[in-house]
């Protein structure tokens, strides 16, 4: 199996096709990248910028360059000695425009008689033999249906007609009643939908890849990539939505000839990948959380909790555990109630539970679940614990929960299979997409894959986790930014400084709240942290984030029922940053106050991520500052020309000034090149301990081999505001095992005791390698 030393994620779309990606390969090679990592490239909904709404798995998307584009990219990668990793989407397909999806069109036209009926996860009994389509503005809109060109039309929406269901003179409503589908009010989807979706997205229909024929047809094109040598590895999107993730991964390994495979799997604290997963690791959210937290000051927790309590008008800060129980229950009772009811209908009548009682108990167990899902029999204990917690929380449901538990523990029972697919949906929507916008004490902590109650991680704990990563998942991906992160890496690095200066932040926030008030204190904290983290940013970007964050939180306004008065206050606050000199000055002064510390955090986190155990990914453009907010902001086009020019200057001998984004490019390229070209320097993991007054501000580790051969040595600055306030590095020192050279500056240091102030004189980080084979 070929494995990457590093990857670089590119978002492929009509405005940046596979041909465009092929043209960037020489730059990526020069940067030090080992493999090109592509977003989904199969044919997707026309105009889709992300590609996760695949409409035809049988071909590379013509809008993204088609098969010729993939061939061009693959050839360019091969010519430069690079590999190719591609993101695939096995859980669902896009059905927003039925005519674009031949599988879905066939299902709607032929119903259960369609050859694709087994591909989709439809509860035919609930729909009376029909697929329920929540496409209407209201049920009264059935009067607006038309027959045109042999199809049923609703405005621009097109639907097929089953053979023999239309004669001249028939009304559109009569014809609609004869179809294998039923158009209905979109609001009814929450409780009445009868096909499995991706989360609560009705335009993404789940498919049953656990069925061999479905797997084979859905993956024929993917298989071709490997038989023809076009692709080297795969990133599997949302494996938790599959009926049998472990079985799917085994099939995928067989299909690809044992290729390198990663899963987009969020691991909660203490959770490990199931041992029967045929893959090399995750896409790196777990690594992101560890890196972030080692650069957060634990001393900031108490004052930021106090600020949170004040903003909520409560005696204490928000109780996160209670919050997520509530938000998950809200999702289970709301936008995903149709999934819960489907589970309840699977309970045998002989068990004596009424439908509503069963649904109530199932929702309570899911709301108590501490991880995304179990993988029975793996995770059975977690399921038992969640059931016990649910029964404690709702004693009135204890009997019902006890009745359900044996069914949910049986891996062969359909309800157990579907429960496993559903719990992750509720977790994602209730936690990531709701609670993460309500739990606002420090934005760094509410990131995809993170546990927000873990405020900070000590260097000692970080080293423990890295040794475990080296031992258990050395080929797992590490990342700091993705197309899904709520805040990209350098926005979080800036927000993390707030933990070092909580008093100054509280005063700044108080001023902003007075100048541009919004009637929701916790939301104000979230918004102003985001603005500070992303600054400078355009009005359009910040307005888009502010609206999305407010509606996702769902406390003061909602997607389905926007509060116009509240949202006008939010819009006015964001506008004030651009239109009110007083507000602008407060934001800019605070950014100026913390920016050097933020830059230190950014370089330190980046170098640690690139050199720690695992396969580091660089999200497109993040070799410069990456201060994007949540999607679609984090999927904006990248100016590669300016990055290429700056890299050329560095390679010509220019050392960037500390604190500039070019300094981040320097650290990135030096680390990537070293990891690719000198893999023997990254074979182990040994913590490096400093001595002296500021020892706690240094994070250091050596990647030398276990038998003692010196390897690459990373030194990074922690808590830079506190370091400055304490008088700098002073007598802080480290022991070097050999004469070493800093890859960033070229400076050399002899073996033995070396002052950290000397090593980190130019930048807050250093990447040291042995000189002349490591001889002292």
N, C-alpha and C positions, 0 to 999 in steps of 0.2 A: 504494500500500500504506500502510495506517494503521499507525503504530508507536507503542509506548508510551514515555513518559518514565520510568515506573517501574511496578512491579507489587507486589501484596500477595497472598501465597499463603494460601488458606483450605482447610482440610481438611474436605471435605463428607462427611457421614455421617448416619446416622439421628438422632443426637443433635444435629447441627448441619446442617440441610438447606439447600437452595437458598433456601427462604423465609427462613430465619434469616440467610443471607448477604445477601439483599436488604435486610433490616432494618439491616444494618451498613454499607451503602453510604454513607449520610450521614456516618458517622464516618470512613470511609476517605477520603472526599472532603475532609473537614476536616483529616485528617492530612496530606494532600498527595498521596495515591496517585492515579495516572493510570489504571491498569487493575486490575481484579479478576482474580486468577489462581486457578483452581479445580483441585483434585485430581480424579481421574477420576470422571465422573458417569454413565457408562453402567451398565446393570443388572449388578450384581456378585453374588457369593455372598452369600446372605442373612446379615446380621450382620457383614459385612466392614467394618472401620473405615477401610481404606485405599483400596479400590476398584480395585486392580490385578488382581483376579481376576474380570474381566468374564465373565459367563455369557450375556449376550444383548446384542450390539452394536446391536440394532435400536431400542433405546429408552433414554431417560434413566431411571435407577433410581427406581422408585416410593418406595423407602426413603429416597432422597436428595432427594425433592421432585418427581420425575417431570418431564414436559415442562412442566407448569404452573409448577413451581418455577423451571425455567430461564427461562421467559418472564418471571416476576416479577423474577428477578435481572437479566436483560438490560434490562428496562424501567427498573428502578431505576438501573442503570448509565447508560443513555442519558439519563435525566432529569438526571443529575449530570455529564454530559459525559465519562463514563468508558468505557473499553473492557473487553472480556472475553477472557481467555486460558484455554483449557481443556487439561488434561493428557489425552492419549489413549494407548492401549496396543495397538499393532499386532502385537506379537510373539507374544502368547499369550492364551489364555482360561482361565477357571477351570473345573475339572472335578471339584472335590472332591465335589460332589453332582450326579451325572449328570443327574438329572431336572430340575435347574434350568437346564441348558444344552441347548437344543434341538438344536444342532449335534452335540454329543457324544452325546446320547441316540440320535440318528439313526444316528450312526456305530456305536455299540455294537449297536444293533438290526439294522442292515442290512449292516454290514461294508463291503466294497468296493462294494456296490451302492447305498450311501447317496449322496444328492446332495451330502453334505458330506465324502465320502471324500477329495476332492482338497484340501479345506481343511486337513486335518491331515497332519502329517509323519510317517507311519507306515512302518516297514520291515516290510511284510507277509510277506516271505519268511522273516524271522527268526521271526516268530510263527506260522508255518504258516497264514497267512491270518487270524490272530486278533490283536486288540489286547491286549497284556499289561497287566493292571491289578494293581499291587502293593498290594492292599487287605487281605490276610489277616494275622492275627497269626502264623500259620505255615501251611504247606501242609496240615497236618493239619486245619486249620479248614474245609476243604471239607466235612467231615462236619456242619458247623453251618449249611449252606445250607438255605434254605426256599423254597418256592413260595407266594406269597401275592398275591392280587388280580392275577393274571396277570403277576407280576414275580418275579424271583429276589431273595431277600433274604439279607443277611448282617448280623445284628443290625439296626441302623437304616439300613444301606446298601441302596439300591434299584438294581436293574439291569433293563434291558428283556429281553424274550424275543423272539427272531426268530420270524416267522410259521411255524407248523407244527412247532415244536420241542418242544411239550409236549402230552402226553396224560395222562389220568387213569391213575394207577398208576406213572408214570415217577418215578424218584427225583430229587431236586434235583441230585444229582451227575451223573446221566445227562443231565439237561436242560442243566446247565452245560457239559458236553462238546460240545453241539451249537451253542453260541453263537459269535458273531463276536468274542468276547473270552475271555480266560483269566484268572481270578482266581488270584493267587499271593502267596506270602510277601513282605511289604513289603521284607524284607532283600535280595531278589533284584533289586530295581530297579537297584542300582548297576551291575551287570554285564549284566543281561539285559533291561532295558527296551527296547521297540522303537518308542517314539514320542519325538519331540523335546520337551524341557521348557524352562521358564525356569530356567536354572541347574540345581540339583538338586531342584527342587520338583516332585514327581510330580503334584501337584494343579493345576499350571499347564501346559497342553499347548500347544506351539508351533503356530502356524497359518501357512499358506503364502500370505501376502499378495502374494507375487510373481506369483501366478496372477490374471489380470485379474478373473475372475468372483468370486474370493474377496475381492479388494480392494473391488470394487464393493459386494458385499453387506455386508461388514464396515464399510464407511464410508458407507453410505446415510444413516444418521442424522447423522453428522458433516457430510456434505454439506448436509443440510437446515438445519443451524445457520447455514450461510453464505448459502444462497439466501434464507433468511428473515431474515437480518440479526441473528441472535441472538448471534453470537460473532465475534470479530475476529482471533483468532490461536490457535495450537496449540503445545503442548509435547509432543514425541514421546518416549515412554518407550523406552529400550533399543533404539535403532536398530541396535546392533551384533549383535543376534540375527537380523536380517533377512538373507535371501539376497542381496538387492540394495538396500542402503540408498539409494544414489543414485537408482535408478529409482523406488523408493517415494516419495522426496521430490519427484521431478518430478510423479508422479501426484497427490500431495497438493497441490502448488501449483496444478495444473489444477483439482482438485476444489474448492478454496477460492477460486478466482479470484485467486490470487497473494497470499494472506494472509501475515501475519507468522508465521514458524515457527522454533521452537527445538528442538534435539535434546539429549537427555540423553546427552551424549557426554563421556567422560573422556579428556582429552588428556594424555599423558605429557609430561615436559619436552622441549621442542623440537619436539613433534608439532603439526601444524596440521590444521585441517579439510580434507578433500579438496575440491579446487576445484570438483568437479561436484556438490557437495551443494547442493541448492536450499533453502537456509535462511539465517537471519540470524545464527546463532551457536549457542552451547551454553547450557546452563542454569547455568553459572557456577562449577563446581567449580575450574576453572583460576584464576579470579579470586580465589576464596577462599584458595587456596594462596599466591598472591602476597601478599595482604594479611596473612595470618597471619605470614608469614616476615619481613616488614619490621619486625615488632614483636617478634622473637625476638633475643636477644643472642647474637651469634656466639661471644662469650667463654665461654659456657656449654657449648659442645660438648665440649671436652676433659674437663672434670671430670664431666660427665654420662656420657660414654663410660667414664670410669674407674669410676664408680658402677655402670654396667651390667655391666662386666666382673666387678666384685666380686660382684654379685648372681648372676651366672651361674657363679661359681667358675672363671672362665676368665682367661687372661692378657690377652685383649683383648675389646673390646666385640663384640657380635654382628655378623657379616658379613651385611649385609642382602641383598646380591645372591645369596649362597649360600643364605640362608634362603628366599628366595622361589622359587629354583629347586627347592628341596626341597619347599616347601609346594604349589607348582603341580604338581609330579610326584606328590605324595601325592594331590591331588585327581584328577588324570588317571588314576591307578591305583585310585582309590577311588570316591567318589560319582559321578564322571563317566566311569567306565570304559565304560559302555554307549555313550556318545557316541564314545569313542576306538575301540572295537571296530567301531562302525558305519562309521567312516572306514576302518578297516583292511579291512573287507569290500568296499569300493569299489575297492581296488587290483586291477587286472586280473591274472588268474592268469599271464598271459604274462610278467609282470615278475619272477616267480620268488621272491616273498616269502611265507613262511609267515605265517599270520594273527597269531600272537603276535609274530613279528619285526617285522612292519609296525606293529602296535599299539605296541610298545616304541619304535620309531623316531618314530612320530607323537607319542607322549606326550613324548618328549625334545625334539622341536622346539617343541612348545607350551610346555613348561617353560622353554625358552630365549627365548621371545618377549618383546621389551621393551615392546610396546604391546598394546592390547587386541585389535586385529585389523588386517589389511591390507584394502584395498579395491581389489583387482586391477582394472587394472594398477597403480594407485597402491599403494605399499607393497611392491612386488616386491623392492626392495633390502633391506627389513627382513626379509622372509621368507628371503632368501638368507643374510643375516647370522645369523639365528637358527639356520638349518640348519648353518652353519659352526661356530657356538658349540656346538650340540648334538653335532656330530661330534668336536669337540675334547674335550668332556666325556665322551663315550662313544665312544672309537675303535672299539670292537667293533661299533658301529652305523653306521660311516661309509659302508659300501657301501649299506646299506639306505636311509640318509638321502639319499645321492646318487641312488638309484633313485627315491625318492619326489619329490624336488624338482621335476623337470619336470612331474609331474602336479599338484603343488600350485601351480605358477606359471601354469597354464593356466586363465584365467578361465572358459572354457566347460566345464571338466571338473567333473563333480558332486562329486568329492572336494575340489577346490579351493574350491568354493562352500561346502560343509559345513565344511571346515577353518576358513574365515573366521568362520563362525557359532559354532564351538566354542572357538576360542582365547580369545575374550572371556569365555566362561563359566568357563573354567579360571582366567583371570586374576582375575576377580571373587571367586571362591570361595577361591582360593589366596592372594591378596594381601589384598584388603579384609576378607574374612571369616575369615582365619586369621592371616597374617603381621602384620596390623595389631594383633592382640591378643598377639603374641609379641615384637614389636620395641618396647620400652617405655621407651626412655630419656627421651622427652618426648612426652606425649600429644598436644600440638598438632600434631605432625608426621605422625601417622598418621590423616589425615582423608581422606575420599573425594576422589579426584582429585589427591591430593598425592603427592609423591616424598619419602619419609621420610629419605632420605640427604641431601637438601638442607636443612641445618639452619637457615640464615638467609639473608636476601636484603638486600643493602645498598641504601640509598636510590638510589644511582646505577643499580643493576641494576633496581630497581623502576621508576624513571622510564623506562628503556629499554623495559621490557615494556609500560608504559602507552602510550608513544608508538606502539609496534607495534599495540597493541590499538585505539588511536584510528584508525590508518591502515587496519587490516585487518578489524576486527570491531567497528565502533562501535555496532552494535545488538545485540551479544551480551549475554546476561544476566550480571549480577554478583550474587553471593549470599554470605551468611555463615552461614546456617543453612538446613537443609531437613529434610524428613521422613526423609532417609536419612543425615544426618550422624552420625558416631559420638559426637561431643560438640558441643553447640550453641555459638554464638559466644562467649558470655560465660564459659562453662566453659573454653573454650580460651584466652580472654584472661587468665584467672586462672592457668591452668597455665603459660602463657608466662612468667610472672614467675619461675618456677623456674629458667629459664635465666639470669636475673640473679643469683639467690641459690642456686647449686648446693650450696654448702657447708652452708647452713642447711637446705636440703631433705634432704641426705644425713643430717644429724643428726636431723632430724624423722622421716624414714623409719626410721632405725635404732631410735629409741625406739618407734615404732609396731610394728615387727617384733618387738621384745622383749615388748611388752605384749599383742599379739594376733597371734601367729606363724601363718604359713601356709607350708607346705613347698614354696614355689616363688618364689624371689626376684624374677625379672622380673615375674611376675604380681602380687606385692605392690606393686611400683613402679607398675604400671598401675592397680591398684585404689585405692591411697591417693591417687594423683594425681586420679583420677576423683572420689573422695569430696571432696577439697579443692575441685576445680573446680565441683562441683554444690552444695556446702554453702550453706545448710541444705537438706536433702532428707529425705524420709520414709524410714523403715525399709523399707517395701515397695519404693520406687523403687530404693534402693541394693541390696537383696537381689536384685531382678530383674536389675539390671545385673551384679552380681558373678557370678551363676550363668551368665548368657549369655556374659560375657567369658571366664570360665574354660573353658566348653565350646567356644566358638569357637576359642580358642587351641589346644585339643586336646592340650596337653602333659601336664597332670596329671589331666584328666577329659575325657570326651567326651559328646556328645549321645547317641550310640548305646550307650555303655557308661559310664555315670556312676560315678565313684569316690566311694562314699558317705563314706568317711573324709575324703578331701580336701575334699569339698563341705561336710561338717559343720564343718571348720576355717574355711572361707571364711565360712560363715553365722555362726559364732561371732565372727569378726573384725568383720563388719559390725554384729552385735548389740552388740558392745562399744562402738561409737561412741555408742550410745544408752543402754547399761546400765552402762558402766564410766566413772566420773567422770574417771579418769586418762586414758583414751583420748580421751574427749570433749574434755578440756582441751587435749591436744596438738593435735588437729585444729582446735579453735576458736582457739587461740593462733596457729597458723600462718596460718589464714585472716585473722585480725585483722592480723597482721603484713604481709600482702601485699595486703589488700583495696583500699587506696587506689590502689596501683599497678595492680591488676586493673581498677578502674573507669576509670583513665586509659587503659589498653589498650583497654577496651571502647568508650569514646567515640571514641577515635582511629581504631580499626579501622572503626567504624560510619560515621563521617563520611567517611573515605577511600573506603569501598565505595560510599556513596551519591553521591559527587561525582566519582569517577574515570570514565574512559571506559566506556561501556556502559549497559545498562538495569538499574538496581538493583532487586532484589527484597527485600521485607521479609517474612520468614516470620512466620506468624501469631503475634502476641503479642510479637515480639522488639523492639518499640519500648520495652518494659521489659526488664529482665534476662532473658536466655534461657540458663539453665544446665542444660538438659536433657542427658541422656545418650542412648545409642542407642535405636532404636525398641524397644518402643512408647512409651518415656518421652517422646520428642520429639513425640508426637502427642496429648498431653494437651489437654483443653479449655482454652480461653482465657477469662479474666475480662475481657470487653470493657468492662463497666460502670465498673470502676475506671480503666481507660485513658481512657475518654471523660471522666470527671470530672476527671482530672488534666490532660487536654488543655484542658478548659474553663478551669481555673485558670491555665494558662500563657497562654492567649489573653486572659485578664482582666488580665494584667500580672505575674503571679507568676513570678519567676525561681527555678527549683529550686536547691537546695543542690548544690554539686559533690559527686560521688561517689554520688549517689542515682540510683535508676532513673528518676526523673522527669527528671533531667538528660539521660539517654539519649533519652527521649521528646522533649525540647526539641530536641536535635540532629537527631533523625530527622525531626520535622515541619518544621523550618526548611529542611532540605536538600531534602526531598521537594517542598515547596511552591515553593521557588526553582527547582528543576529543571523542574517542570511549568509554572510561570508565566513564567519568564525563560529559555527555551531558548537565546537568543542568548548567554547567559553561559557556555555549556558547549559551545563549538564546536571548541575546540582542546585542546592539552595542552602546557604549558611548565613545567619544573621551577623551583621557587623555592629558591634557595641562601641559606643563612644564613651569617653570619660570627660569630666570637667563640668563647668558651671552650666552649660547649655546643652548637655548631652541629650536631654529629652526632646530637643528640637531637631534632632537628626534621625532620619530613617535610612538605614543602610543594610545592604545585603550583597553577598557574593554568590555568583552562579557557578563557581568552580565545581569540578568533579568531586564526588564523595571521597575519593582517595587522597584529597589534599592538593591537587594541582590548582594553582591560582586561576581564577576565571574572571569574567567581567564583574566589576564591582560598582554598584549603584549607590550614590549618596544623594539624598534629597532633603530639603528643608521642610520642617513641620512648624506650623503655628508661627508664621513670620512676624505678625504684629507683636506677639509676646516676646519673640526673640529680640526685636528692636527695642521694645520697652525695657528689657532686662539688660541692655548694654551689648548685645551682639554675642558672637561666639566666644570671645575672650580666650580662656585656656582650653576650650573643648578640643579634644584630639581623638584620632583613630589610629589603629595599628595597621599598616599595610604589610601584606605577607611577602611582597617583592617590590622591586622597582616598577613603578606604574606610570602610565601616560593617560592624561584626560583626552578622550576622543573629541570633546567639544572644543577645547582651547589649544590642545597640543602640549600643554604644560606637563613636565615630568617631575616625579617625586620619588625619593629613595625609599627603600624598605625601612620599616620601623615606625616610630611615632611621628605623626604628621598633624599639624594644627589644621582643624577644619576651616578656619578663616583663610588659610593659604590655599586650600583646595577649592573652596567655594568663593574665591575672590571675585571672579568675573560673573558667575551665574549662581543661582540658588541650587544648582544640581551639578553633578559630575558623573561621568561614565568612564571609569578607569579600567585599563587593560594592562597586562604584564608587558614590560619592555624586554625585548630580546629573549622571548620564551619564558619570561618570569624570573630570570636569575637576578639575585640582589646585587 
